[in-house]
Amino acid sequence: MRKRKWTSGIYDLLFRYPYNTNAQSQSVSKIEDNPFKVHDGKHIRNISIKRLEVFGPTVYDTTRVAQGWIEKLGNRLHHDTRESTIAKSLLFFKSGDEVNPDVLKDNERIMRQTPIFHDARIFLIPVPGSRDLVDVLVITQDVWSLIPDGSAGGFNNFSFAVEQKNVQGMAHAWKTGISYNATAPYQPFEFFSRYTLPYIGRSLTTTQFYAEDFRDRKRFGGRIEKDFIRPEIQYAGAFEATYLVENKFVFIDPNSDTTVRSTLRYWYQDAWLGRAFRLGFRDRKLDRRSRLIVALRTSGYSYINRDNLPEEAAPLFPTSRQYLGSVGYSNRNYQRDVLIYGFGRTEDVPIGFLASWTWGKEKSDLGLRTYSALRLAHGTYINDKKGGYVYGLGSIGGYMEDGEPQQGTFHIEGNYFSPLMAVKRSHFRHFITVKYTGGVNRFAYEYLTLNNEEGLRGIRSNFLRGNKRLVINLQSVFFSPLQIMGFRTAIYTYADLGFLSFSNKNLFQHMYQGYGVGIRFRNENLNFNTFQIRLGYYPNIPGNTMPFRTQGSGEATLQMPDFRIEAPDRTDYFRTAR
């Protein structure tokens, strides 16, 4: 039956196969390690920038066009990233430069990691008649950058927020919102606003200002920072100053979920500076991607008052100043892949090794203490992607005072995801995560939990507390070829197993469990969180009277851990309050 013109856009949006499936270009499992190596040492003649529309084309097929009036309207309403912004702030090379394969590959990765782009690719085109010259074609595709958010339960209970992640195509981000709840116990009205200026010039320096007036947390301040995003960066650092007012709900009994609300008013200051050194390895690739990094940091909490804080909990929130230094070795590479945490966009998988040692002093209400920590991490593909990807992390750290350890933490984890397996036009992966965390001489009011991302997804129980924890997460994800109104779909099943206890009890006395199935929806051309609906079964959660739960939520896209050394910091996984 011939579709009516006015319904054609809706029809195409509902029943068309996903146009961002990389399998259509046979590149799901064949994405090259570094395609720029064949042009190493040549010189760049001209640079062209091609900006694709939000809906329709992809970096794998730029000839596609928007289908239906909805996509065409979206393209007309969107303000594309300015070509001058891309050229001046997001490209780390210029005409006349010598081709450096690592710089170009990192440039692609960093552009893809910015929240304004759905995807980005760089192509080198040999100049006819020349053996030494290439032209550069940069292809970018924005995401839809205007994100409304809100809910309403009547005039006495509503919230509204709006975020623009690409203000006037300049890559600036601004988010602001309000909420009102007439039945709230001590503050019905809430407000927040944040403005971010990313990557000033080509310096990769980011500045953010924020004002937040939430019911249990008020924060006003700003931060300027530059990280070791690229191995070529020699200096990195940050400075932040913030005034905060927080309500902390402190548990007063390890065997009860009763809490006391304490109001804390304080200033937080943070500053650090790091220097990266090239090590001069004979192996050219190893030398390009490896750095020795030395960094210094000072940070402090200056409490103005701590109202209604139990005396026994005072050590959790001391006025303090830390002076930390770190020495670390980092070797990092990235391989491009797809359908891991994304739904078809190019993902950059970290490959490498990290080792760092942190040492310093803390002067606080508790006295003068020495802190030290060691951290090791490694990640790689197995058998050239045929065996999947494995990542391991181990860390140990804590304070010493008068020869006695305090607030120590030991953590070890392993992550694995399988190679991408195809079934006709669909694909699936398996994911396994195992984590163990233990404490040494922790304070009485500190604890670990199994709630949500810390162990059992979809669960929140105040009775799940301890100071040693083992978590096993299993998940299988089926990436479907079906799209619903432009949203890719993925069906997943999961099993979460958690062991948690205090040091005077057997860790394996109870195995807390969660099993379930769910479906995720995501449109990679929109800057929204992934929406998911899941049905979970939780047979033995303390305080849980409903073993079967149906939940819907928005989830941010997960990011794989990098091997980048940043500011010296404490290794800690413990909570101090709800």
C-alpha positions as CSV (number, residue, x, y, z in Angstrom):
1,M,0.0,0.0,0.0
2,R,1.3,3.4,-0.9
3,K,2.2,5.5,2.1
4,R,0.7,8.9,2.4
5,K,3.1,11.8,2.2
6,W,2.4,13.2,5.6
7,T,3.1,9.8,7.3
8,S,6.2,8.9,5.3
9,G,8.6,10.4,7.9
10,I,7.0,8.4,10.7
11,Y,7.0,5.2,8.7
12,D,10.7,5.5,7.8
13,L,11.6,6.3,11.4
14,L,9.8,3.3,12.8
15,F,10.7,0.6,10.3
16,R,14.0,1.5,8.7
17,Y,17.1,-0.6,9.7
18,P,19.7,1.3,11.7
19,Y,21.8,3.3,9.3
20,N,24.8,3.5,11.7
21,T,25.5,-0.3,11.6
22,N,29.2,-0.6,10.9
23,A,28.6,-4.2,9.7
24,Q,27.1,-2.7,6.5
25,S,30.5,-1.4,5.6
26,Q,32.1,-4.7,6.8
27,S,34.1,-2.8,9.4
28,V,32.8,-4.2,12.6
29,S,35.8,-6.5,13.2
30,K,38.2,-5.1,10.6
31,I,38.9,-1.6,11.9
32,E,42.6,-1.0,11.4
33,D,45.1,-0.3,14.2
34,N,46.5,2.9,12.7
35,P,45.7,3.7,9.1
36,F,48.1,6.7,9.0
37,K,51.3,4.7,9.2
38,V,51.7,4.4,5.5
39,H,52.0,8.2,5.2
40,D,54.4,8.6,8.1
41,G,56.9,11.4,7.5
42,K,55.0,13.0,4.5
43,H,53.9,16.6,4.7
44,I,50.4,18.0,4.9
45,R,49.4,20.3,2.0
46,N,45.8,21.2,2.5
47,I,43.2,20.6,5.2
48,S,39.5,20.2,4.4
49,I,36.7,19.9,7.0
50,K,33.4,18.2,6.0
51,R,30.6,18.6,8.5
52,L,27.9,16.0,8.2
53,E,24.3,16.6,9.1
54,V,23.1,15.2,12.4
55,F,20.5,12.8,10.8
56,G,21.1,10.9,7.6
57,P,24.8,10.4,6.7
58,T,27.5,8.7,8.7
59,V,31.3,8.8,8.6
60,Y,31.1,5.4,6.9
61,D,28.6,6.5,4.3
62,T,28.6,10.3,3.7
63,T,26.2,10.0,0.8
64,R,23.2,9.0,2.8
65,V,20.6,11.7,3.4
66,A,17.9,12.3,6.0
67,Q,14.7,10.4,5.4
68,G,11.4,11.8,6.4
69,W,10.3,15.2,7.5
70,I,11.3,14.6,11.2
71,E,15.0,14.1,10.4
72,K,15.0,16.9,7.9
73,L,13.5,19.3,10.5
74,G,16.0,18.2,13.0
75,N,18.9,19.0,10.7
76,R,17.5,22.5,10.0
77,L,17.0,23.3,13.7
78,H,20.5,22.1,14.7
79,H,23.4,24.6,14.8
80,D,26.5,22.7,13.4
81,T,29.9,23.0,15.1
82,R,31.7,26.0,13.5
83,E,34.4,25.1,11.1
84,S,36.6,27.7,12.8
85,T,36.0,26.0,16.2
86,I,37.1,22.6,14.8
87,A,40.2,24.1,13.0
88,K,41.4,26.3,15.9
89,S,40.5,24.1,19.0
90,L,40.2,20.5,17.9
91,L,42.9,19.9,15.3
92,F,46.5,19.3,16.5
93,F,48.1,19.8,13.2
94,K,48.3,22.4,10.4
95,S,49.3,22.7,6.8
96,G,53.0,22.2,6.3
97,D,53.3,19.8,9.3
98,E,54.9,16.4,9.0
99,V,52.5,13.5,9.2
100,N,52.7,11.9,12.7
101,P,50.5,8.8,12.8
102,D,50.1,8.9,16.5
103,V,49.1,12.6,16.5
104,L,46.4,11.9,13.9
105,K,45.1,8.9,15.7
106,D,44.9,10.7,19.0
107,N,43.2,13.6,17.3
108,E,40.5,11.3,16.0
109,R,40.0,9.8,19.5
110,I,39.8,13.1,21.3
111,M,37.3,14.5,18.9
112,R,35.1,11.4,19.3
113,Q,35.3,11.7,23.1
114,T,34.0,15.3,23.0
115,P,30.3,15.4,23.8
116,I,29.5,17.5,20.7
117,F,30.4,14.8,18.1
118,H,28.6,11.5,17.2
119,D,31.7,10.4,15.3
120,A,34.8,11.8,13.6
121,R,37.3,10.4,11.1
122,I,40.5,11.7,9.5
123,F,41.6,10.6,6.1
124,L,44.9,11.2,4.3
125,I,44.7,11.6,0.5
126,P,47.9,11.3,-1.5
127,V,48.5,14.3,-3.8
128,P,48.8,13.1,-7.4
129,G,52.3,13.5,-8.8
130,S,53.9,13.9,-5.4
131,R,55.5,11.3,-3.1
132,D,55.8,13.6,-0.2
133,L,52.5,15.5,0.0
134,V,49.1,14.5,1.3
135,D,45.8,16.3,1.8
136,V,43.8,15.9,5.0
137,L,40.1,15.4,5.0
138,V,38.4,15.7,8.4
139,I,34.8,14.4,8.6
140,T,32.8,15.2,11.7
141,Q,29.2,14.5,12.6
142,D,27.5,16.4,15.4
143,V,25.0,15.0,17.9
144,W,21.8,16.8,18.6
145,S,23.0,19.1,21.3
146,L,19.8,20.6,22.9
147,I,18.6,18.3,25.7
148,P,15.5,19.1,27.7
149,D,14.7,17.3,30.9
150,G,12.0,17.5,33.5
151,S,9.0,15.9,35.2
152,A,5.7,17.1,36.7
153,G,3.4,15.9,39.4
154,G,1.3,19.0,39.5
155,F,1.9,22.6,40.4
156,N,3.3,21.6,43.8
157,N,5.9,19.1,42.4
158,F,7.8,19.7,39.2
159,S,11.3,20.0,37.7
160,F,12.6,21.4,34.5
161,A,16.2,21.6,33.0
162,V,17.7,22.3,29.7
163,E,21.3,21.6,28.4
164,Q,22.9,22.9,25.3
165,K,26.2,21.0,24.7
166,N,27.2,23.1,21.7
167,V,26.3,26.7,22.3
168,Q,26.1,28.5,18.9
169,G,28.4,25.8,17.4
170,M,31.4,26.9,19.6
171,A,31.6,23.7,21.6
172,H,30.7,25.5,24.9
173,A,28.2,23.7,27.2
174,W,25.6,25.2,29.4
175,K,23.1,23.4,31.6
176,T,20.6,25.0,34.0
177,G,17.5,23.9,35.7
178,I,14.9,24.4,38.5
179,S,12.7,22.1,40.6
180,Y,10.0,22.7,43.2
181,N,8.5,20.3,45.8
182,A,6.0,21.9,48.2
183,T,6.2,18.9,50.6
184,A,10.0,18.9,50.9
185,P,10.9,19.1,54.6
186,Y,13.3,22.0,54.6
187,Q,13.8,23.5,51.1
188,P,11.0,23.4,48.4
189,F,12.9,25.2,45.7
190,E,16.1,24.0,44.0
191,F,18.3,25.6,41.2
192,F,21.5,24.8,39.4
193,S,23.6,26.2,36.5
194,R,26.9,25.1,35.0
195,Y,28.9,26.6,32.1
196,T,31.9,24.8,30.5
197,L,34.4,26.1,28.0
198,P,36.3,23.1,26.7
199,Y,39.6,23.0,24.9
200,I,40.6,26.7,24.8
201,G,42.6,27.1,21.7
202,R,44.7,24.1,21.0
203,S,45.8,23.9,24.6
204,L,43.2,21.3,25.7
205,T,42.5,23.4,28.7
206,T,38.9,23.3,30.1
207,T,37.2,25.8,32.3
208,Q,34.0,25.3,34.2
209,F,31.9,27.5,36.5
210,Y,29.0,26.2,38.6
211,A,26.3,27.3,41.0
212,E,24.1,24.7,42.6
213,D,21.4,25.2,45.2
214,F,20.1,21.7,45.9
215,R,18.2,20.6,49.0
216,D,21.1,18.6,50.5
217,R,24.0,20.1,48.6
218,K,24.9,23.6,47.7
219,R,28.1,24.3,45.6
220,F,29.5,27.5,44.1
221,G,32.8,27.7,42.4
222,G,34.9,27.0,39.4
223,R,37.7,24.9,38.0
224,I,40.3,25.1,35.2
225,E,42.2,22.0,34.2
226,K,44.4,20.4,31.6
227,D,45.0,16.7,31.6
228,F,47.6,14.4,29.9
229,I,45.0,13.6,27.2
230,R,47.8,13.2,24.6
231,P,51.3,11.7,25.3
232,E,52.8,14.8,23.6
233,I,51.6,17.0,26.4
234,Q,54.5,18.0,28.7
235,Y,52.6,19.9,31.4
236,A,49.2,19.3,33.0
237,G,47.4,20.6,36.0
238,A,44.3,22.1,37.6
239,F,43.1,24.6,40.1
240,E,39.7,24.6,41.8
241,A,38.0,26.6,44.5
242,T,34.5,25.7,45.8
243,Y,32.2,26.7,48.7
244,L,29.9,23.9,49.8
245,V,27.0,23.3,52.2
246,E,26.1,19.7,52.5
247,N,23.6,17.6,54.5
248,K,25.3,14.3,55.4
249,F,23.1,11.4,56.7
250,V,25.5,9.5,59.0
251,F,24.7,6.0,60.1
252,I,24.9,5.8,63.9
253,D,24.8,2.0,64.3
254,P,26.4,-0.6,61.9
255,N,23.4,-2.9,62.6
256,S,20.7,-0.3,61.9
257,D,19.6,1.9,59.0
258,T,19.0,4.9,61.3
259,T,20.9,8.0,60.3
260,V,21.5,11.5,61.8
261,R,21.4,14.5,59.5
262,S,24.5,16.7,59.9
263,T,25.0,20.0,58.0
264,L,28.5,20.8,56.9
265,R,29.8,24.2,55.6
266,Y,33.2,24.3,54.2
267,W,35.6,25.5,51.5
268,Y,37.4,23.1,49.2
269,Q,40.6,24.0,47.4
270,D,42.6,21.9,45.0
271,A,45.7,22.5,42.8
272,W,48.1,20.2,41.1
273,L,50.9,20.3,38.5
274,G,52.5,17.5,36.5
275,R,55.4,17.1,34.1
276,A,55.7,14.3,31.6
277,F,59.2,13.0,30.4
278,R,60.0,11.0,27.4
279,L,62.2,8.0,28.2
280,G,64.2,7.6,25.0
281,F,63.4,4.0,24.3
282,R,65.1,2.5,21.2
283,D,61.8,1.0,20.1
284,R,60.2,4.0,18.3
285,K,56.5,3.0,19.0
286,L,57.3,2.4,22.7
287,D,59.1,5.7,22.9
288,R,56.2,7.6,21.3
289,R,53.5,6.2,23.6
290,S,55.4,5.9,26.9
291,R,55.9,8.6,29.5
292,L,57.3,9.0,33.0
293,I,55.1,11.5,34.9
294,V,56.0,13.4,38.0
295,A,53.2,15.4,39.7
296,L,52.6,17.4,42.9
297,R,49.2,18.2,44.5
298,T,47.8,20.1,47.4
299,S,44.1,20.0,48.4
300,G,42.2,20.9,51.5
301,Y,38.9,21.1,53.4
302,S,38.3,24.1,55.6
303,Y,35.2,23.5,57.7
304,I,33.3,26.5,58.9
305,N,30.9,24.4,61.0
306,R,29.7,20.8,61.4
307,D,26.2,21.1,62.9
308,N,24.7,18.0,64.6
309,L,27.6,15.7,63.8
310,P,28.0,12.8,66.2
311,E,31.2,13.0,68.1
312,E,32.3,9.5,67.0
313,A,31.8,10.6,63.3
314,A,34.0,13.8,63.6
315,P,37.1,12.0,62.2
316,L,35.2,11.4,58.9
317,F,35.1,15.2,58.2
318,P,38.3,16.8,59.6
319,T,39.6,20.2,58.5
320,S,42.7,19.0,56.6
321,R,45.4,19.9,54.1
322,Q,47.0,17.2,51.9
323,Y,50.4,17.4,50.2
324,L,50.8,14.6,47.7
325,G,53.4,13.7,45.1
326,S,53.4,10.9,42.6
327,V,55.7,9.2,40.1
328,G,54.2,7.0,37.4
329,Y,54.9,5.2,34.2
330,S,52.3,5.1,31.5
331,N,52.2,3.3,28.1
332,R,49.0,3.8,26.2
333,N,47.6,3.0,22.8
334,Y,44.1,2.8,21.5
335,Q,42.4,0.5,19.0
336,R,39.1,1.3,17.3
337,D,36.2,-1.0,17.8
338,V,32.4,-0.9,17.8
339,L,29.4,-2.3,19.7
340,I,31.0,-2.4,23.2
341,Y,29.2,0.2,25.3
342,G,28.0,2.2,22.3
343,F,25.4,1.3,19.7
344,G,27.4,1.7,16.5
345,R,29.6,4.7,17.0
346,T,33.3,4.2,16.8
347,E,34.8,3.4,20.3
348,D,38.4,3.8,21.2
349,V,39.6,0.9,23.4
350,P,42.6,1.6,25.7
351,I,45.6,-0.7,25.3
352,G,48.5,-0.3,27.7
353,F,50.1,-0.4,31.1
354,L,50.2,1.9,34.1
355,A,52.2,1.9,37.3
356,S,52.2,4.7,39.8
357,W,53.3,5.4,43.4
358,T,51.8,8.2,45.5
359,W,53.3,9.5,48.7
360,G,52.6,12.5,50.9
361,K,51.5,14.1,54.2
362,E,48.1,15.1,55.6
363,K,47.8,17.7,58.3
364,S,44.4,17.7,59.9
365,D,42.4,17.7,63.1
366,L,43.5,14.1,63.5
367,G,47.2,15.1,63.5
368,L,50.0,14.6,61.0
369,R,49.7,11.4,58.9
370,T,51.7,9.9,56.1
371,Y,49.9,8.6,53.0
372,S,51.2,6.2,50.4
373,A,49.6,4.1,47.6
374,L,50.6,1.9,44.8
375,R,48.5,1.3,41.6
376,L,49.0,-1.1,38.7
377,A,46.8,-1.6,35.7
378,H,47.0,-3.4,32.3
379,G,44.6,-3.9,29.4
380,T,44.9,-5.6,26.1
381,Y,43.1,-7.5,23.4
382,I,43.7,-11.3,23.3
383,N,45.0,-12.9,20.1
384,D,44.4,-9.8,17.9
385,K,40.8,-9.3,19.1
386,K,39.8,-12.9,18.4
387,G,39.9,-13.7,22.2
388,G,38.2,-10.6,23.4
389,Y,39.6,-7.9,25.7
390,V,40.9,-8.2,29.3
391,Y,41.7,-5.4,31.8
392,G,43.2,-5.8,35.3
393,L,43.7,-3.3,38.1
394,G,45.3,-3.6,41.5
395,S,45.8,-0.9,44.1
396,I,46.7,-0.6,47.8
397,G,46.9,2.6,49.9
398,G,46.4,4.1,53.3
399,Y,47.7,6.3,56.1
400,M,50.3,5.7,58.7
401,E,50.3,7.4,62.1
402,D,52.8,6.5,64.8
403,G,53.7,3.3,63.0
404,E,50.1,2.2,62.8
405,P,48.1,1.9,59.5
406,Q,44.8,3.8,59.2
407,Q,42.0,3.9,56.6
408,G,43.8,1.4,54.4
409,T,42.3,0.1,51.2
410,F,43.1,-2.9,49.1
411,H,41.3,-3.3,45.7
412,I,41.7,-5.7,42.8
413,E,39.5,-6.1,39.8
414,G,39.4,-7.8,36.4
415,N,37.2,-7.0,33.4
416,Y,36.6,-9.0,30.3
417,F,34.4,-8.6,27.2
418,S,34.2,-11.2,24.4
419,P,34.9,-10.7,20.7
420,L,31.9,-9.4,18.8
421,M,29.9,-12.4,17.5
422,A,27.5,-12.1,14.6
423,V,24.1,-13.8,14.0
424,K,22.9,-12.6,10.6
425,R,22.4,-8.8,11.0
426,S,22.7,-8.9,14.8
427,H,25.7,-9.0,17.1
428,F,26.3,-9.9,20.7
429,R,29.0,-9.8,23.4
430,H,29.5,-11.2,26.9
431,F,30.9,-9.2,29.8
432,I,32.5,-10.4,33.0
433,T,33.6,-8.2,35.9
434,V,35.1,-9.4,39.2
435,K,36.0,-6.9,42.0
436,Y,37.3,-7.3,45.5
437,T,37.7,-4.5,48.0
438,G,38.9,-4.7,51.6
439,G,39.7,-2.2,54.4
440,V,42.4,-2.0,57.0
441,N,41.7,-0.2,60.3
442,R,38.8,1.8,58.8
443,F,36.9,4.2,61.0
444,A,33.7,2.9,62.6
445,Y,31.4,5.1,60.5
446,E,33.0,4.1,57.1
447,Y,31.5,1.4,55.0
448,L,31.2,-0.4,51.6
449,T,27.9,-1.2,50.0
450,L,26.5,-3.3,47.2
451,N,24.0,-0.7,46.0
452,N,23.5,-0.3,42.2
453,E,26.8,0.3,40.3
454,E,28.8,-0.8,43.4
455,G,27.5,-4.3,43.2
456,L,23.9,-5.2,42.4
457,R,22.3,-3.1,39.7
458,G,18.7,-2.0,40.6
459,I,19.1,-2.4,44.4
460,R,19.4,0.2,47.2
461,S,19.4,-1.1,50.7
462,N,20.8,0.6,53.8
463,F,21.4,-2.8,55.4
464,L,24.0,-3.7,52.8
465,R,27.1,-2.4,54.6
466,G,30.5,-3.8,55.4
467,N,34.2,-3.2,55.1
468,K,35.1,-6.1,52.7
469,R,33.3,-6.9,49.5
470,L,33.5,-9.3,46.5
471,V,31.4,-8.6,43.5
472,I,30.8,-10.7,40.3
473,N,28.9,-9.2,37.4
474,L,27.9,-11.2,34.4
475,Q,26.2,-9.8,31.4
476,S,25.3,-10.8,27.8
477,V,24.2,-8.1,25.3
478,F,22.4,-8.7,22.1
479,F,22.6,-5.8,19.7
480,S,19.5,-6.0,17.6
481,P,19.1,-4.6,14.0
482,L,15.7,-3.2,15.0
483,Q,15.3,0.5,15.5
484,I,12.3,2.2,17.0
485,M,11.8,5.8,16.1
486,G,15.5,6.2,15.4
487,F,16.6,4.4,18.6
488,R,18.9,1.4,18.4
489,T,17.9,-1.5,20.7
490,A,19.9,-4.0,22.7
491,I,18.5,-6.8,24.8
492,Y,20.6,-7.9,27.8
493,T,20.6,-10.5,30.5
494,Y,22.6,-10.2,33.7
495,A,23.5,-12.0,36.9
496,D,25.0,-10.0,39.9
497,L,26.5,-11.8,42.8
498,G,27.7,-9.9,45.9
499,F,29.5,-10.9,49.1
500,L,29.7,-8.3,51.9
501,S,30.6,-8.3,55.6
502,F,32.5,-6.6,58.3
503,S,36.0,-7.7,59.2
504,N,34.8,-9.8,62.2
505,K,32.5,-11.9,60.0
506,N,32.9,-14.5,57.2
507,L,32.7,-12.7,53.9
508,F,31.1,-15.8,52.3
509,Q,28.4,-16.2,54.9
510,H,25.8,-14.5,52.6
511,M,25.7,-14.4,48.8
512,Y,23.4,-11.5,47.7
513,Q,22.0,-12.1,44.3
514,G,20.3,-10.2,41.4
515,Y,19.2,-11.7,38.1
516,G,17.4,-10.0,35.3
517,V,16.6,-9.2,31.7
518,G,16.2,-5.8,30.1
519,I,16.2,-3.8,26.9
520,R,18.1,-0.6,26.1
521,F,17.3,2.1,23.7
522,R,19.7,4.7,22.3
523,N,19.9,7.1,19.4
524,E,23.6,7.9,18.9
525,N,22.7,11.1,17.1
526,L,21.1,12.5,20.2
527,N,23.0,13.5,23.3
528,F,20.5,11.7,25.7
529,N,21.4,9.0,28.1
530,T,20.7,5.4,27.2
531,F,17.1,4.5,28.3
532,Q,16.7,1.1,29.7
533,I,13.8,-1.1,31.1
534,R,14.7,-4.2,33.1
535,L,12.9,-6.9,35.1
536,G,15.0,-8.0,38.0
537,Y,14.8,-10.8,40.6
538,Y,16.4,-10.3,44.0
539,P,15.8,-13.2,46.2
540,N,17.6,-12.3,49.4
541,I,18.2,-8.6,49.8
542,P,17.8,-7.4,53.4
543,G,14.8,-5.1,53.8
544,N,13.5,-5.9,50.3
545,T,9.9,-7.0,50.3
546,M,9.6,-7.1,46.5
547,P,11.9,-9.8,45.0
548,F,10.7,-9.0,41.5
549,R,11.3,-5.4,40.3
550,T,10.6,-3.6,37.1
551,Q,12.6,-0.4,36.6
552,G,13.1,2.2,33.9
553,S,16.1,4.6,34.0
554,G,18.4,6.7,32.0
555,E,22.0,5.5,32.0
556,A,25.1,7.4,30.9
557,T,27.3,5.5,28.4
558,L,30.1,3.6,30.2
559,Q,33.7,4.5,29.5
560,M,36.6,2.0,29.6
561,P,39.3,2.9,32.1
562,D,42.3,4.6,30.5
563,F,46.0,4.3,31.3
564,R,46.4,8.1,31.7
565,I,48.2,9.3,34.9
566,E,46.4,12.3,36.4
567,A,46.6,14.2,39.7
568,P,48.0,12.4,42.7
569,D,45.0,11.1,44.7
570,R,43.9,8.7,47.4
571,T,42.9,5.2,46.6
572,D,39.6,4.8,48.4
573,Y,36.2,3.1,47.8
574,F,34.6,3.7,51.2
575,R,31.5,5.8,52.0
576,T,31.1,8.0,55.0
577,A,27.4,8.8,54.8
578,R,24.3,8.1,52.9
